[in-house]
């Protein structure tokens, strides 16, 4: 149950960035990579949770079973390490992209404002080209920076989960390595 929060959190953020009604993936390509990273992280955390459940219920009665369990622990550690790497990548890129949004072409900000507007406050979003006179370019930049900072904050939380789980994996590997199985 330890990995439920990172699994659900990564799936939720990945879904919201990719498939939500207000998704800006088509307008800002960089966000799509972050959302894919969150979905990959969620899959890795889910795989680690399944492997952890198998490890919990796998009994060791002889040397062969101990080697199998050691192999499963190594797969668990590798999976968590990959999740840690994915979350770290999300963290770094989210921070970098929050600074890069300043460099977006000026014409994109009005289209992004129309896409992000959830309350229908933009009056020119039905026109061609899409214009939102209620939002300034600075407002859009602030919203985009806030979204990326939120992504970085959540990634930092998931990094902590991954590091603690990785430490658990190494501890479990040490315990499994020292199993005494031979019967007299």
C-alpha positions as CSV (number, residue, x, y, z in Angstrom):
1,X,0.0,0.0,0.0
2,X,3.1,2.3,0.3
3,X,3.2,3.0,-3.4
4,X,-0.5,3.8,-3.9
5,X,0.1,7.6,-3.6
6,X,2.8,7.7,-6.2
7,X,0.9,5.4,-8.5
8,X,-2.3,7.4,-8.3
9,X,-0.5,10.8,-8.3
10,X,1.6,10.0,-11.4
11,X,-1.4,8.6,-13.3
12,X,-3.5,11.6,-12.3
13,X,-1.0,14.2,-13.3
14,X,-0.1,12.4,-16.5
15,X,-3.8,12.2,-17.4
16,X,-4.5,15.8,-16.5
17,X,-1.6,17.0,-18.6
18,X,-2.4,14.7,-21.6
19,X,-6.1,14.0,-21.9
20,X,-8.0,16.6,-19.9
21,X,-10.3,19.1,-21.6
22,X,-7.9,21.9,-20.8
23,X,-4.8,20.1,-22.0
24,X,-2.3,22.2,-23.8
25,X,-0.2,19.3,-25.3
26,X,-1.0,20.4,-28.8
27,X,0.1,23.9,-28.1
28,X,3.2,23.3,-26.0
29,X,5.0,20.2,-27.1
30,X,7.2,20.2,-24.0
31,X,4.3,19.5,-21.7
32,X,3.6,16.2,-23.6
33,X,7.0,14.9,-22.6
34,X,6.4,15.7,-19.0
35,X,3.0,14.0,-19.1
36,X,4.5,10.9,-20.8
37,X,7.1,10.9,-18.0
38,X,4.4,10.9,-15.4
39,X,2.6,8.0,-17.1
40,X,5.8,6.0,-17.4
41,X,6.6,6.7,-13.7
42,X,3.1,5.5,-12.7
43,X,3.6,2.3,-14.7
44,X,7.0,1.7,-13.0
45,X,5.6,2.4,-9.6
46,X,2.7,0.0,-10.3
47,X,5.1,-2.7,-11.6
48,X,7.2,-2.3,-8.4
49,X,4.0,-2.6,-6.3
50,X,3.1,-5.9,-8.0
51,X,6.7,-7.2,-7.6
52,X,6.6,-6.2,-4.0
53,X,3.4,-8.1,-3.4
54,X,4.9,-11.2,-5.1
55,X,8.0,-10.8,-2.8
56,X,5.8,-10.6,0.2
57,X,4.0,-13.8,-0.4
58,X,6.9,-15.8,-1.9
59,X,8.2,-18.3,0.6
60,X,11.8,-19.5,0.7
61,X,12.3,-23.1,1.7
62,X,15.5,-24.0,-0.2
63,X,18.5,-22.5,-1.9
64,X,16.8,-22.3,-5.4
65,X,13.9,-20.4,-4.0
66,X,16.2,-18.0,-2.3
67,X,18.0,-17.3,-5.6
68,X,14.6,-16.7,-7.2
69,X,13.6,-14.3,-4.5
70,X,17.0,-12.5,-4.8
71,X,16.4,-12.2,-8.5
72,X,12.9,-10.7,-7.8
73,X,14.4,-8.3,-5.4
74,X,17.0,-7.2,-8.0
75,X,14.1,-6.6,-10.5
76,X,12.3,-4.7,-7.8
77,X,15.3,-2.5,-7.1
78,X,15.9,-1.9,-10.9
79,X,12.2,-0.9,-11.3
80,X,12.3,1.5,-8.5
81,X,15.6,2.9,-9.7
82,X,14.0,3.5,-13.1
83,X,11.0,5.2,-11.4
84,X,13.5,7.4,-9.5
85,X,15.3,8.3,-12.7
86,X,12.0,9.1,-14.4
87,X,10.8,11.3,-11.5
88,X,14.1,13.0,-11.4
89,X,13.9,13.8,-15.1
90,X,10.4,15.2,-14.6
91,X,11.6,17.3,-11.8
92,X,14.5,18.8,-13.7
93,X,12.7,19.3,-17.0
94,X,9.7,20.9,-15.2
95,X,11.9,23.4,-13.6
96,X,13.8,24.1,-16.9
97,X,10.6,24.4,-18.9
98,X,9.1,26.8,-16.4
99,X,11.9,29.1,-17.4
100,X,11.6,28.3,-21.1
101,X,8.0,29.3,-21.4
102,X,9.1,32.9,-21.6
103,X,10.5,32.1,-25.0
104,X,7.2,30.9,-26.5
105,X,6.0,32.7,-29.7
106,X,3.8,35.6,-28.7
107,X,0.9,34.3,-30.9
108,X,0.7,31.1,-28.9
109,X,-0.2,32.8,-25.6
110,X,-3.7,33.7,-26.7
111,X,-4.5,30.2,-27.9
112,X,-3.1,28.7,-24.6
113,X,-5.3,31.1,-22.7
114,X,-8.4,29.9,-24.5
115,X,-7.4,26.3,-23.9
116,X,-6.7,26.8,-20.2
117,X,-9.9,28.9,-19.6
118,X,-12.2,26.6,-17.6
119,X,-14.9,29.1,-16.6
120,X,-15.6,30.5,-20.1
121,X,-14.4,34.0,-19.3
122,X,-12.6,34.4,-22.6
123,X,-14.8,36.2,-25.1
124,X,-12.8,35.6,-28.3
125,X,-12.1,31.9,-28.1
126,X,-14.7,31.0,-30.7
127,X,-13.2,33.4,-33.3
128,X,-10.5,32.5,-35.8
129,X,-7.7,33.1,-34.7
130,X,-8.4,32.4,-31.1
131,X,-8.0,35.5,-28.9
132,X,-8.5,36.0,-25.2
133,X,-8.5,39.7,-24.5
134,X,-9.1,39.1,-20.8
135,X,-5.8,37.3,-20.3
136,X,-2.5,39.1,-20.9
137,X,0.6,37.3,-22.1
138,X,2.1,37.8,-18.6
139,X,-1.0,36.1,-17.0
140,X,-0.5,33.1,-19.3
141,X,3.2,32.9,-18.6
142,X,2.4,32.9,-14.9
143,X,-0.1,30.1,-15.2
144,X,2.3,28.0,-17.3
145,X,5.1,28.6,-14.8
146,X,2.8,27.6,-12.0
147,X,1.8,24.4,-13.8
148,X,5.4,23.5,-14.3
149,X,6.3,24.3,-10.7
150,X,3.4,22.1,-9.6
151,X,4.8,19.3,-11.8
152,X,8.2,19.7,-10.2
153,X,6.8,19.8,-6.7
154,X,4.9,16.5,-7.2
155,X,7.9,14.9,-8.8
156,X,10.0,15.9,-5.8
157,X,7.4,14.1,-3.5
158,X,7.5,11.0,-5.7
159,X,11.4,11.1,-5.7
160,X,11.2,10.9,-1.9
161,X,8.9,7.9,-2.1
162,X,11.2,6.2,-4.7
163,X,14.3,6.8,-2.5
164,X,12.7,5.3,0.6
165,X,11.4,2.4,-1.5
166,X,14.9,1.9,-3.0
167,X,16.4,1.8,0.5
168,X,13.8,-0.8,1.4
169,X,14.8,-2.9,-1.6
170,X,18.5,-2.8,-0.7
171,X,17.6,-3.8,2.9
172,X,15.4,-6.6,1.7
173,X,18.2,-7.8,-0.6
174,X,20.6,-8.0,2.4
175,X,18.0,-10.0,4.4
176,X,17.4,-12.4,1.6
177,X,21.1,-12.9,1.0
178,X,21.5,-14.0,4.6
179,X,18.7,-16.5,4.7
180,X,19.8,-19.7,6.4
181,X,17.9,-22.5,4.7
182,X,19.8,-25.7,5.0
183,X,18.2,-28.3,7.3
184,X,20.1,-30.8,9.4
